[in-house]
Amino acid sequence: MESAGSPFFSVVVPVYNKAKYLDEALGSLFAQTFSDFEIVAVDDGSTDGSLELLEQYQALGKLRLYQRDQPGPGGYAARNHGARMARGQWLLFQDADDWCSPDHLAQFNESIQRTHGRAIKLYVNAYAKLRGDRAEPAVAYPHEGEISRQQGLELFSRSDYIHMNGACIDRAAFLESGGFPAGIYRRGGDVYYWIRMLATLERSHYNRNITSQWKIDHCGISNDIKNLAHIHPARDALSSLSGKLSWREAYYARKAINRKLVSWSVEKRTHGMKVVEDIGCLYLTALSAKQLLHCMMLLLPTHVFQNFRSLVAKHQ
């Protein structure tokens, strides 16, 4: 039970050497039209002036600052720590180099109030993916509003419709779930977590309105090829859960995991890495014809694979 003085939302912002982007990211939060929220910033031992900037924002009264001595892989430990320190009923996460629209929290609040009493623990707003100044086109999804477990898994089998910046989750449910997989994965742990939550919760809510931006060029974790060395964490998402899902739910969960394994493998092969073990982790019963074609392409000799990729790129 939250105390009477607790904010409605807590926005957790993990920070590690993001001084270049902090003003824009935090500025977008301070510009929210919905005011009943707090910012919980967790600095992971920054050395570029980020901590000093956070202290300045803390003086404005909306932000509470916590410090950890060393950065954790992927920022997952910092997010978990922020969630534990948060006082709001609802948790949101924003990366320190991204941006959200002024109505970001207002739209989450509207969805929560509209579905009050429906026991929904996860709300999702659409997000834009930016490469430089170019926004990649959003995927058109058939479902909106309250969606079932099967529909949520089906959406994720199509595309990453949940992004860290665009999710709002009940704080108690997040803490009960154990939070993000800290200390295990450097990249992909958020996808692992969203698939597990979609497979656990009976229902969730999706809003097609875009209220945040993921600026890919700023993301050191995604751009560091060393973080591709392991198999995508999604492979482990159904451990202890698959027996609790219906046949259809399990099918879409496996299809979503296949999608991540295949796209991860394509990225690895592009950088000359081996992918035989990755392909061996695929769920054959949920493999689409397109994914099967990708697998055949991935097993081609390196020079043939690179030529084929170049040919495909020219015709896209």
N, C-alpha and C positions, 0 to 999 in steps of 0.2 A: 504494500500500500504506500503510495507516494504521499509525502507531507503536503499540507495546504499551500506552502510556498514554493512548491516544485514547479519548474517550467513544463510546458506541454511537450516540447521537443528538446532533445539534446543532439547537437550536431558535433560529431567527433572528427577532428582534423589531425591526422598524423603528419608530423613535419620532420624532414631530414634534409637539410641544405636546400631549401626552396625559397631563399630570400628574394630571388629574382621575380617570383610569381606570387608571393604572399599577399601583397597589397591588392591585387586584382581578385584573388580567391576570397580573402577575408572581407574585402570591400563588398563583394556580391552578397555575402551573408549579412553584413551590417545594413544592407539596403533592402532587406526583406519587408514586405508589406504586412506580414503576420509577425507580431512582435513577441509572442509568448514562447521564447526559446533561449537556450544558452549555447555557447560554443565551448567545447572541451578540446583544447589543443594539447597534444602530447608531442613534445620535442624529443627526438631520439639522438641527442648528442650532436646537434648541428654545430658546424664550425665556420659558417659563411655569413653570420649576422642574423640568421633566422630567429634565434632565441631573443636577441635584443628587440627585433620587430614585434615578436609575440608579447614581450613585456610591455611594449608601448600600447598594443591593442588591449592587453589585460587591464591597463589603467583606465580604459574607457568604460569598464564595468560589465560588459556583456560576455567576456571571455574569461574562462578559468584555465590556467596554464599548469601542466604537469611536465616533469622531466624524467627521462630515462637515460642511463649512462651510455648505452650502446644501441645502434640501430638493429632492429630485428628483421629477418628476411621478409621482404614484401610488405613491411609495415603492419603485418597482422597482429603482432604482439602489442604494438602501440594502439591500434584500434580496440583491441580487447581491454587494454588498461583504461582507455578513455570510456569505454562502455561501463566498466565497473565503477568509475568515478562519477558517471553521469547521474543526474537527478531527475531527468524527464521520464515520462511514461513511454515516449516513443524515441527511438534512436535513428539518426541518419548519419551518413558518413560522407565527407567530402575530401577529396584529395587536395593537397595544398597548392597544386599547380593548375587546378581546373576552375570552373565558373558555374554559377547557377543563376537563374532568372529571378527577378524580384518577387514573383508569385510562386516560387518553388515550394516553400512551406505552406503557403495559403492553399495551394491545390491539394497537397497532402491532407491538410486539415479538412478541406471540403469533402474529400473522399471518405475520410474517417467518420465525419459527422453524418454523412449520407448513409453509411452502412453501420451505424451504431447499433450494437446488439447482435451483430452477425458473427461475432467471435473471430473476425479476421485479424491475423497477426502480422501480415506482410502486405505492404502497399508498394506499388512500382509505378514511377512516372517514366515516360519515354525520355531518351537522351540523344544528343547529337554527337557524332564522332567526327572530330576535326583533324585533318592533316594539313598543317600550315593554315591557310585561310579557306580551305575547301572543305565543306561539310559533305560527308558521304550520305547518299540518299537513305532515308529511313525505310525499314522493311514494313510493309503493310500487313498487319496481323488481323486475323478474323475475329479475335475475341477482345472484348473490352469490358470494363466494369468488374463485377465479381466473377471470378473464374474458379473452376474446380481444380483439384489436384491434377487430373488428367489433362485438362486444358493448359495449365501452367507448364507441365512437362512437354506437351506438344509444342507450345510456343518456343521453349528453350531448344527443342530439337530442330527448329528452323533457324534460330539466330540467338545471339546473346542479348535478349531483350531486357535483361537486368544488368545494370552497371552499378558499381559501388556508389556513385554519386546520385543514382536515381532510385534508391531503395529506402524504405522506411519500415522498421520492424519494431514490434513490441519489445521493450527492453527486457522484461522478465523472460520472454520466449528466447531472446538472443542469449542471455546468460545461461538459461537452462540448457540450451543446445551446445554449450561449450565454446561458442564463439568461433572465430576464424582459426584455421589450423596453424597456430604460431610455431615457429622453429622447425617446420617440416619442409615447406615449399617456398621458394623465392618468387615464383610466379605461378599464377593459375589457382592459388588457394581460394580466391574469392569465387571462382566458377564452381569449384568443388563444394563450397559452402552453399551457394544458391541452389545447386541441384539437390543437395541433401535436404534443404529446407522445403523446396517444392515437393519433394517426395515424402516429406513428413507432415506438412500442414494440409488439412482437408481442403482449404480454400485460400485464395489470395485475391488481390485486386490490382487491375492494370488500367492505367490512364495513358491514352495515346498522346496527350499534350507533352511536348518537349520542354523540360524545365531545367536541364543542365547540359553542360558540354564536357566531353572527355577530349582533352587536347593531347593527342597521341605523341606528337613531337616532343612534348615535355617529359614523357614518361621514361625514365631511365631503366626501370625494371623491365618494361616491355621491349626496349630497344637494345638490351644487353643480351647478346646471343648465348652467353654462358648460362643464362637461366633456362635455356632449352635443353640442357644436358639430360635431365630426367624425363620420364614419361609423364604426360599431362596428369595432374592430380585428379582430374575427373574420373580416371580409372578406378579410384578408391571410393567414389561418392556413394555407391550402393551397398557398401559393406554393412551387414546387419539390417538392411532395409528392404532388400528385394522381396523377401518372403512376406512382407506386410503390404505389398502393392497388388492391385488387380493385374490381370494379364495385360490389359491395355496400358495401364499406368507404367508397368515395368517395361513394356515395349518402347514407349516414348522416352523414358528415362535412359534406356540403353541406346536409343537412337541419338539422343542429345550427347551422350558420352562418346559415341562413335564420331559425331560431328567434330567434337573438340580434339579427339585423338588424330583424326585425319588432317584437320587444318594445322595442328601442331607438327605433324609429320611432314607436311608440305613445307612448312617454314624451316624445319630442321634440314631437309634435303636441299633446300635453297642455299643453305650455308654449308653444305657438304657433310652433314652428319648422317650417321646410320639410323635407320628407322625400322629394322626388321622386328625388334622387340616391341616397338609401338604398335605395329600392325598386328602382331600376335595377341595383343590385348583387346582387339575389337570384338564386339558381340556380333557373330555372324548372322544370328536370327533377326537382327535389327539393321543390317547393312543395306543401304539403298543402292540402286544401280549406279548412281553418280559417285557414291563413295567407293564402290567396287572398282570403277574406272580409275579413280584417283589412286587406289591401292596398286593397281597394275602399273600405273605411271610411276609411282614411287619406287617400284622395284626395278625400273629400267637402269642401265648403266648411267653414271653421273653425267657424262657429256650428252647422252641422248635425252636424259631428263631435263637438263638445262635448255637444250634446243627446243624441246617440246613446250616448256614453260614460256620461252620467248615467243614462240609461234602463237600460243594462246593469248599472251598479253597483247600482241599486235592486233588481234581480232576482237578484243573486248571494248 
